[in-house]
Each structure stands twice: as C-alpha cells, then as structure tokens.
C-alpha cells in the first residue's frame, strides 16, 4: 500500500501544480475535501459444535436390571434424557480451544500481529500476488471549466498495481526485476504490526477449511496538521501506512498550511491455513479529509476515494 500512497501524493501535487498555472489570483487558498465509506463488514465467530452421541438405555427385565453401556466420548449421563426426550446439546464453549480459532477480540488482535509478523519473516513462501487499486474521484470543483481536466488527471495517475512475485528465502522478486524482502512489501511496510485491542471496533474469527479467517475493523480516527504540529492516526499506523495530507511532499512553491484527515475505519481480513501461515491478506482503507494551502491560486476541490490492497501467498 505504501507505493499506492505515493501515487496518491503525486496526484494531489500534480493537481496543485497544474491548477496554479491558471493564476486565479484570489486569497482563499486551496481546499481539498475527501469523503468515502468502506463496505467491508466483519462476521461474528461461529463456534464449531461437536454433536454428542447418546446411547439409549438397554431395556431391563423385571427382576435384574441390565447394565447401561457408557459412552465415554461425551458428557451425557448414561440413560439420561432431556424433558423432550432428545439428547442434550454439546457444550459450545469447547470448539474454539480445540480448533485453535481465536475466540475473543483480544485473542483475534494478538493473533493478527502474530501471523502478520511471522509472514514478514517466513522463508517458506514461493510466490506472492499483490493487487492494489486506488479509486479517487473529484466530486466538486469551484472552477467549473476545470472539472474535466481534473478528472483526466486523476485517471492518469490513479493506476493500480497487479504484480506477481517469486519468493526465495524471504526475498521477493517481481516481474520487472525489483527485489526486496517480504517485510518491505507486507503492511505496515518495513516494520512489525503492533495492533492493539483499543484501536479496534470489532474483531472476530471464523473457521475456514483447516484454518480460520480473521476479520478486523478499526475504530474511526482523525489526524490533524496545524502548519507545525501533526497528530497521527496511531491505530491505523500500527498496522497500515495511511495517506496523510500533512506529510505529502510538495513542490517548493506549494504549501499545505492546515489539514485534517479522518479514517472511518480500515477493514482487515486475513486467511490463515492449518499450519498457522497467512495465505491471503485483504486491506480496505477509506479516507475523508480537508486541507488548505497556498499557491497563488484559489481553488476548492472535492475528492472521494478508497485504497484497496490484496495479497495472496503460496508455499
């Protein structure tokens, strides 16, 4: 996602530089509005219930009772029945522990950090396929005759990525010959995942095949910049590399003087196989925000978009 963030930065810079050439000459500055909503939803964990087998009591003669055969594979008292005559159900609290599926939000968050950080160092990967998309649209432009130009610029720069990597001993090589270790490619790029339960709105796990799927939605966060000081979105930065208007690299004659970015809540989905290895990672990052700047021209832009990365791994 880090490369895609750089592409977004280039788009915003390109818009500022291009539009400054029109010299509109007012003093309102540049204002960027971004709005989007994510569509990822987390599913509640569904425990796997093992249905017990109840041995019906053996009929006894009127004189000497026949012994009742015990069934050691369950906890049902031999010969016991429920009032309805049906066998009692199994204890639903057992499957999560027996299958290894995380049960509580705290366990899901801890497992996410564990499997992602293990993936960054895993030497058994043989390939990786990464697909990244960026969807940012101009929803409002204060100079109406520039709307088409802005749309075309966005289309030019908003190109996603679709790359296949061969992996050997933890080093990934793409089809263009680019090479880096897996830690540099898997978000958060170049550092360990350090997600905390306090950053999470929901965290569940569901059995899947011989493994399970982790579903996490982060809490909404806001990052601000007042021209000097920056407040970072610590929750999102603990596991991602979110776009931040305050940190964009702009040309020397351009300056963002104030910015506010809101992250409604990234959605993380991780498939883990029976060996505890990540086979797929899906990240959806919605964005909202405003920003003001100075470049000698006055322009108000409205933008909305979403960044989406999917990684698939083979061993």
N, C-alpha and C positions, 0 to 999 in steps of 0.2 A: 504493500500500500504506500510505502514511502516514495516510490517513483511516481505513482499516480498523484500524490500530494504535490510533488514538484511540478507536474504538468498543470495542475490547477493554479499554482502560483504563477506559472508562465502565462496562463490565460488572463488572469487578472492584471498582471503587469502589462501585457500586450494591449489590453483594452485601455488602460490608463494612458499608455504612451501614444496609441493611435488617436484616441479622442482628444488628447491635449493639442494635437495639431490643428484642430478647428478653432482654437483661440477664442472661446466664447466670452472670456473677459469679465465674468462676474466673480463674486467673492464667496459664494456658498460652499465651494469645495466639492469633493467627490464623496458620494454616499453609496454604499453597496449594501443591498438587502438580500439576504439569502434565506429561503424557507423550504423545508421539506419534511415529510413524515415517513418513517420507516414502516415496512409492512411485515417485519419478522415477528412471530409470536412464539412464546415458549410453551411447551406442553408439560403438564404435570406428570410426575413419575408414576408409572403404573407397575405396582408390585406383581411379581410372578408367583401365583399361589399354587402350591402343590396339593392336589385333591387327595385326601386320605381314602384308604380302602377299609371299609368296616366289615368285619367278619360277623355274619349273622350268628346268633347263639344256636347251638345244637339242641335239637329237641330232646328232652329228658323223659325217661319212663316215670311212672307214678311212684315207683319205690325208690330207686337210686338215681340221683341227678347225674347226667353225663357231664364230663369236664368241658369247659369252654375253651376253644382254641384261641390263644392270644395272637394279636397282630403287632409285632414289635416295630413296624415301620411307621406307626402313627401313635398319637397320644390318646386314643379313644379307649375308654374302659370297656373290656370285653362284655358284650351283651347289652351295652348301654345304648339307648336311643333318645333322640330329641322328642319333645311332645308331639311333633307332627309325624314321627315315625321315620324321619330322614336322618342320615348320618350327619354329625356336626361338621362345620367347615373348618379348614386348617387355619392356623394362626398366621395372619397376613403380615406380621412383623418379621418373619423369618427370611423371606426371599432376598431382600436387599443385601443382607450379610452373606447369604450363601452364594449369590451370583456375583458379588463384588461390585454391584451398581451403587454409586453414592446415593445416600438417602436424604440428607438434609442440605439446605443451601450452603452451609459451611463446608460440608464434605464435597459438594459439587465445585465450589470455588477452589478448594485445596487441590482437588483432582485436576482441574483445568490447568493450574500453574504447574503441577507435576508432569502432566503428559505433554504440554507445550514445551516446557524447558527440556524435557527428555528428547523431544523431537528435534530441537535445535542442535543436540549433540549426538543424535543417533547415527551410527556408522553403517547401518544395515539398509538404508534407502538405496534403491536402484534407479528411481526416476521420480520426478515431480512435474506436475502440470499446473500452471498458475494462469487463471483468467481474471483480469481486472477490468471493471467498467466504471466510467465516470459519466454521470448524467446531470449536467448543469445547464439550465435554460435562463434566458433573460425574460423576465415576466413584465418588466416595466422599464421604459427609457424616457427620461424627461425631454430629450431632443428626439422627437418622433421620426424624423427622416433618417436618423442613425440606427433605428431598430434593426433593419435588415443587415446592416454592416456588422452590428454586434452579434447577431445570430450567426452570421457566416464565420466570424472569428471564433466563436465558441465551437462550431462544428469542426473547424480546422484543428483546434487544439485538444478537443475532448475525445481523443482517440484512446481506446482501451488497450490492454495488453493481452496476448494469448501466447504463452511461451511454454515449451516443453524442455525439461532439463534432464540430463543424465547425471546420476549421482554416484560418486565413488568415494568411500571413506569420509563421508560427511561434506564433500566438496561438490557443488552443483555447477554444471557447465551447460549454458543454453545453446540454442542452435546457431547463434551469432558468434559463439566463442567466448562470451562473457563468463566469468568464473568467480565464485565466492563461496564461502562456507554457508551451511544452512542457517546459521544464526543470523546472517545478514539478510536473508530472504523472508524468514518467518516473523510475523509481527509479535511483539514490538521489535522492530529491526535493530539488531546489534546489542540487545540487552534481554535479560530474563523477564518473563511475565511475572508480575507481582500484584495480581488482582487481590482485593480484599472484600470480605462479605459486605462491609459498609458501603462499597461502591455499587452494589448490585440491587436491582429492583426485583428480579426473580432469577432463580437458579434451580433447574430441575434436571433429572437424568432419567432416561427410559431405556430398557433393554433393547438391543438391536443385534440380531444374529447371535454370534458367540461373544459379543461385547456390549456396548451401550453408546448412547448419544447424549452429550451434554448440551443443554440449552440455557443460555445466559443472556439476560437483558440488563444493561447498565442503567443506573439512575441518570436522570437528566442533569447536565452540568453546564455552567456558564464560565467562559474565560473572558477577561476584560483587559484592555490596554488603555491607559490614560495619556499616552505620549511618552511616559517614562517608565512606569511600573506595569508589570504584567501579572495577572492572576491566571494560573494554568489549570486546565481540567485534569486534576490529578487522577481521578478514577479512570478516565479514558486513556490517559497517558501510561497508566500502569500495565495496559495490555495492548495498546494500539499506538499509532502515530497520527493523531488527528490534525487536520488542517487548522491553522490559526492565523487569522489576518494580521495579528500583531507581529508575527515572525516572518512575514513574506520579505523576500529580498527584492527591493525595488530599485529602479534606476536612480542615479544621484539627484535628479531634478524632481523626483516624486517622493511623497512622504505621506504615510498614514498617521494621522495625529490622534485618532481615537478609534477603538474597535471593541465590539462585543460579540462574542460567538457563543451560541447555545447549541449543545449536543443533546437532542431529545432522548437519546439512549441507544447506543450501538447494540446490535444483536450478534452474539457469537454462537456458532453451532459447531460442535466437534464430534466426529465419529471415531470411536476407539475400538480396536479389534480385541479378540480374546487374549492376546498377548500383551495388552496394555499399550499398543502403539497407535498413534494418530494415523488414520487413513484419509481423512478429509477435514478441512477447516474452512468454514464459511463466515465471512465478516461483512456486515452491512452497517455503514456509518452515515446516518442522516445528519444534516447540518442546517443551522439557522444563524443569521447574524446581521449586524450592521457595522458600517465603518465610515469614517470621514477622512478626507485627505486634501492635500493642496497640490495643484499642478498648473495653476494659471487658468484653468477652465472650470466651468461649473457643470456638473452632470450628476444626475441621480439614476442609479441602476437598481433594478430588482432582479435577483437571481434565485433560483431554487435548484436543488440537486441532491445527489446521493452518490456515495462511493461504495463499491461492492467488489470484494476480492474473494476468490475461491481457490483453494489449494487442494490437490489430490496427490496422494503419495502411494508408491508401491515399494515392496520389499523383496 
